[in-house]
Amino acid sequence: MLSDEQKKLGRRNFIKAVATVPPTGALLWKTSGMWPVRAGIIGIGGQGGVLMENAPPSHMRISAVCDIFPPNREKALKTAQERFDPNAVAYSDHRELLKRGDIEAVLIAAPLWMHEPLAIDALNAGKHVFTEKAMANSIDGCRRMIEAARSAGRHLQVGHQRNANPLYQEAYQLIREGVIGDVYHVRSLWHRNKSWRRAVPETDFDPSPWGYPDMEHLRNWRLYRKYSYGLNAELGTHHLQVVNWFTGKLPKAVYGSGGIYAYDDGREVEDHIYVTYEYPEGLTYTFSSIQTNAFDHFYEQFMGTEGTIILTREREAMLFSEGGQAAATELKTQAMGDAPLLEASESRVRDAAGSQVTGGGKSAASALRGYSKELEGFCRTIRYGSENLCDGPAAMNVCVPMIKAGESLDTGQKVDIPRNLYWT
C-alpha cells in the first residue's frame, strides 16, 4: 500500500514523463464551427441519466427521450427540456422516436440484451448510434451491429469512456513510447461491499410486454442471465477494453472462477469473479470483482520491465520506476468538479466523483469527464469525420473475450479464444 508521500512523488513523475513524449492527437479537436447534433436517447435509468447530465449542449441537442418505465420518462423529459430543448418530447416506444426525420443520432443506454436490436433498428432508420458498453450479449450480435452500420453508412460508437479520458490517453502514450518497457503483466480489480441489488419501487406498471416478468427483473436486470453477463460485462469490460487498447493485443484464452458466495437472494450471476486472460507474447491479465470488500475500489495496473503505471478510479495516474524507490504520480488534468449526477450507474458509483484524492488540497480531475468527452467525440465523428474513439470492431473485440470468460465461469474450465472470432 502506497504512502501519501509515495503517491505525491509518483504523481509528479507521471507529469514529468508525459512532458517527454509527443502529445496524443485523439482529443485535440477544433473548438470552432460546431453545430449541435440533434439526438434522442433510449433507456434512461442510471446510465442514461449520466449520459444526459454529461452530454455537452454545445455539441448535442437531446430533443427526444424514450423509456418503457413512466417515472424514467418523466425525469428524463424534464432534464432534456431544461438542458437541451424546451420542446423535447418523451416516448414509450422507440419506434416512434426513430420515425422522426429531425433526429440525427440515438444514444442507447438500455439493458445489455437490448443493445443489439435497438441499435440495428436505429441504424436501419438512418440514425448514427452511440450505445453503452458492453456492445452486445452475443458475438454474432456484435457482427450484425457492425454490418448494419456499414450498410446504412452511419457511425456506430460504443461507450467505453476511458478512451476519452485525458488520463488514459496520456498513459497510453507513455506505454506506446516504451516508458515502462515491455509489459508482461496487467492486473485490475473492481471491488465493492454491497449487494448490487436495487430497491424495487411500488408501482402498478407491468413490464411483461417488454420481456421482464415483473418489476424485480426490470429494476435488477443485471442480476439475471437473460439480460446480463453480470460483473464481467458491467464492470470488467471497462478494464478489458483498456488492456486491449494499451497493448494492441487480444486475448487468446481465458480462465475464470467465481460464484454466488455472499448474496443467495435469487440472483443468477456471480457476486465474486476472478478471471485470467492469456494474451500473445507472454502477456497475462488478471481481473477480480468482489462484492464483500471495497478496499482499493477499482484500478488498472500495467507492469513493465522498466516501470509500472497505475490508473485509479479514472481520476489519477501514478508512475513507478523499476530499480529504485517506488515513485507514484497523478496526472492532474483541469479540475472538472465533483458533484454526483442524477442517479449513479452501476459502473459509476457515486463516490467515484466524490472525495479529494490529490495532495496539496487540490481536487483531482472528475471521473465523469470521460462521458462528456466521448459524447463530444461522437458528435465530431458525425460532423467532421473525427476519429471514432471506440468503434464497432474495437468494442466487439472486448465482447468476444468477455463472453468466453462467461463460458469459463460457467464450466470452470479454461476456454481458448480462436482468432477468427474477433473482428480483424
N, C-alpha and C positions, 0 to 999 in steps of 0.2 A: 504494500500500500504506500503510495507516494505521500510525502510530507508537503505542507503548503509551500515550503521553500523550494523543494524539487519541482513542484508544479510551476511556480513562478519562473524559475530558471529555464525550464523546458519550453514554456510559452515564448520566452524571449528567443530561444534557439530556433523555434519554428519560424518566427517572424524574420529572423536573420537569414535562415535558409531560403525562405520564399523570395527574398530580395535578390538571391543569386541566380535564379532560374528565369527563363523567358516567361512572360505572363501568358496565361491561357486565354484564348480568344472566344471561348464558348459563351461568356456572359458580357462581352464587350459590344453592346448594341447601341445603335444610334438612338438619340433621345428625341429627335425632331420628326415631324411629319406623320406621326402615328394617329390614325383614327380608329376608334374602338371597334372591336369585333362584336357583332350583336349575337348573343348566346342565350341558350336555355340550359337548365340543369335538371337532371332526372335522378331522384334519390337524394333526399335532404334530411338525413338523420345526422349523426355526429360528424362523419367525414364530409358530407355535403355542406354542413354548416361551416366547417373550417374553410372549405374552398370558397364559399360565398363571402366570408369575412375577410379573406386574404386576396381575392381577385382584385387586381388594380383597376379602378374605374377609368383610368386614363387609357387602358388597353382593351377592356372588356365591358360590355353593357349587357347585363343579365336582364332580359325582358320577359322571360318565361320560366316558371318553376313547375316541377311535377313530382308528385309523391302519392302513393296509394293511401297513406295514413293522414287523415284530415289535420290533426294538430301540426304535423310537419309542414304541410302545405301552407297553413295559416302563418306559421312562424317565418317560413322562408319568403312568402309573399311580402310580408312586412319588411324584411331585410332588403329584398330586391327593390321595392318601391322607395325605400329610404336611401339606399346606397347607389342604385344604378338607374332606375327608370320608374318615375311615378306612375306610369301606365302599365307596369308589368302585370302579367296575367298568370293565374295558377291553373293547373290541370291535374286530373286524377289519372288520365290515360295518356301515355307518352305518344301514342299515335296521333293524337290531336295536336300536340305540340309540334311534332315533325311535319305536319301539314303546312305550317307557317312558312311562307316564302321569304320572310324577312329575317329568319333565324339562320345565321351562317354556320354556327358551331354548337355542339352539345357537350356538356360536361356530364359524366356518368359516375355517380357515387352510390349506386345501389349495391345490394349484397352480391358477393362474388359470382354466384351461379347465374346472375342476370347480366353480367358484363358482356358476354358474347352476343346474346340475342338483341339486347338494347343497342349495342354498338353497330351491329350489322343492319338493324332497322334504320338507324340514323345515317349510316354511310349510304345505304340504298336510297335514302331520301335526299341525298346530295349534301349532307352536313359534314363538316370536319368534326372529329371526335377526340375528346380527351376523356379517357376512362381511368378510374383509380386502379391501383395495383391490388392484388395480382391481376394480370391481364385477363385470364380466363381460368376455368376449372377443368380444362382438358387440353391436351396438346393439339388435337385436331381443331378444337375451338379457336386456339391462337392462330392456326394457319388460316382458318376461314376468315378471321378478322383482318389479317394482313391482305389476303386475296380480295376481300370486299373493298378495302381502302384503295388498293391499286386499280381495281376495276372501276371504282367511282371517281378516281382521280382526286381523292381527298386525303387530307393529313390525318394520321392516327398517332396520338401520343398517349403514353401510359404514365401514371402518376408516381414515379419513383423520384420524389422531390429532392433527394440528396444530390442528384445531378445538377440541380440549380442552386445549390448551397455554395457560396464562395469558399467556405472552409474546405469542402470536399474537392472543389476544383483546384485549389492550391495544393492540397495533399496529393491529389492525382498527379499534378505536375511534378512534385518532388519525387514521387515514386518512379514516374516515367523517365525522369532525368537521372535516375540511379543514385539519389542521395542516400538511400538506406541500403543500397546494394541489391543482391539477389534475394528475393522473398521466397522462403520455403514454408512458412507457417503463418496463417492468419487465424485469429480467434475472435469471436464476438459473442455477446450474450444480450439477452433482454429479460431481466428478472424483475418480478413484481410480487407483492404479497397481498393478493386479493383474488377473488374467485373468477373475475371476468364476466360475472353474471350481472345483468341489468334488471332493475325492478320493472315489473310488468304493470302498466297503468290499467286502472279500471275503466273500461270503455265498452260500449255496445258495438264497436266496429268489428266486422267479420272479415278477416284477411284470407279466408279459404279460397275465394275465386282467383287469388293470385298465387296459389300454391303453398300457402302457410296454413296448417290446420287450425292454428289458434294464435293468440297474441304472444304467447310464450315463444313460439317458433319465429314469429316476425321480429320480436324485440331482441331475442337472443340467438339469432340465426348463426352467429359464429360458433356456437356450441354444437351444431348438428351437421352431420356429414353431407346431407343433401345440398346444403348451401355453402359449406365452408371446408377448407383444409386446416382449420384451426390455427394454432400458434405459428406453424411454419409458413403459412400463407400470409396471415395478417401481420406478423412481426418479422419472421425470418427472411422474407423476400426482400425487405429493406436492405439487410446486410449482404445477402447473397448477390444482389444486383451490384453493390459496391465492389465486392471481390471480383466479380466478372469484369467490371469496368476497369478497375485499377490494374489488374494483372493482364488483361487481354486474353484470358484463358477461360475454358468452360469445363465443368466437372465431367469426369469420365466414369465415376462410380460414387455410390453413397451408401452409408450405413447409419441407420437411426434406431434409437431405443427410447422408450418412454411409456407413459400410460396415465391412467386416471388414478392418481395416488391420494389426493387430498380432498377432492370435491366429488364425492359419489352422489350426485344430485340429478342424475338423468341425462347429463351431457354425453355426447358421443365422440368428442375429441379430447386428446390428452391434455392434462394440466401440467405435465412435465415432459420435455423432449430434449434429447441430446443427439446431435446429428454431426456426422463427419463426412465431408466431401473430399474425394480424391481428384486432383487436377493433374494435367500433364506436367512433366518436367519436375516431379518431386514436390509439388505444392500440395499441402494439406490445409483444409479449412475446417474448423470446428465451431459449432454453434450450440448454445443451450438456451432454453427458455423455461423458466420455472415460475410457479405462482404461489410459492410459500416463503420467499425471502427476496427482498428488494435490494440487497446490498449490491453496489456497483451499478444498479439500474440497467443502462444499456450503453454499449460502446463497440467500436471495431478497433482491433489491434493488428497492425501489419509488422511482422518481424523479419527484418532483412539481415544480411551478413554484415552490414555496416551500421545499422541503426534500427530504431523502432518508431513507428508513428501510431499514436492513439487518438481516436476521434470519439469524444464523449458527448452523448445526449444531443448531438447535432449542434453543439454550441461552442465547443472549444477543441483545439487540436494540440497535441503535445509531441515533441520530437526528442528521442533519446539516442545518444551516440554509444556505439559499442566501444569497449576498451577503456572506459573511464567511468566517472561517477554518473549516475542517472541524471539526465537533463531533460526536462519536460517543457512543453510550451502550449500556450493558447494562441491561435491565430485570432487576433482581435479585429473583427470587422466592425463597421459602424453600428453602434447600438441601435436596435430597432424597436425597443420597448418590450415589456414582459407581461402584459395583461393577458390572461387566458381568454379564449374566444368561445362564444356560444356554448356548445356542449362538446367536450373533448371527444375526439375519435378514439378508437381502440388502440391505434398506434401512436396517437398524440395525446398522452395523458396530460392532465392539467399542469402537473409540476414540471413538465418538460420546458415550460416557458416561465418558470417561477423564480426561484431564489437566485441570488448572485453566486457566481462560481469563480470569478476572476479576482486577482489580487488588486490591491490599491483602491478598493471600494468602487471600482468601475464595473458596469454591467457587461456581461458577455453579449454576443450577438444573439438575437432571438432565434430559437429553433424553428419558428414558424416562417422565417423569411423565405425558406425554400419553396413554400407553397405559392407565395406571391411571385417569385421569380420564375417558377416553372410555368405558371399561367401567363405571365408576361411573354415568356419564350414561345409558348403555344401560339399566342396571338401574332408574334413576329414571324413565326413559321408560316402562318396563313397569309399575312400581309406582304412579307418580303422574301419568303423562302429561306429565312434564317435556319440554322442548324436545329433539327428536331432533337431535343435533349434526351429523349428516350422513346424511340420509335417502336413499331410493332416487332421487328426482328429482335432488337435488343431485349424487349420485355418478354418475348416468347422464350428466349434463351435463359431467362430466370425461371419461368414457369416449368420448363422441362425438368430440371433437377429438383425443383420443389415438389412436383408431382411424383417423381421417382422416390424422393425421400419419404413421401406418404406411403408408398408401397413398402418401403423398407420398415417403416414404423409399424405397419400392419403385420408384416411377416416375421420381423426380427432377423431378416437375412440381408446380407449385402446385395445391392442391386447395381448392375452395370448400366451405364447410360450410353447407348450406341451413338456415334457421332451423327448418324443420319436422322436422328430425332430433332436435332437443332436446325434452326434456320441459318444456313451458312451461305 
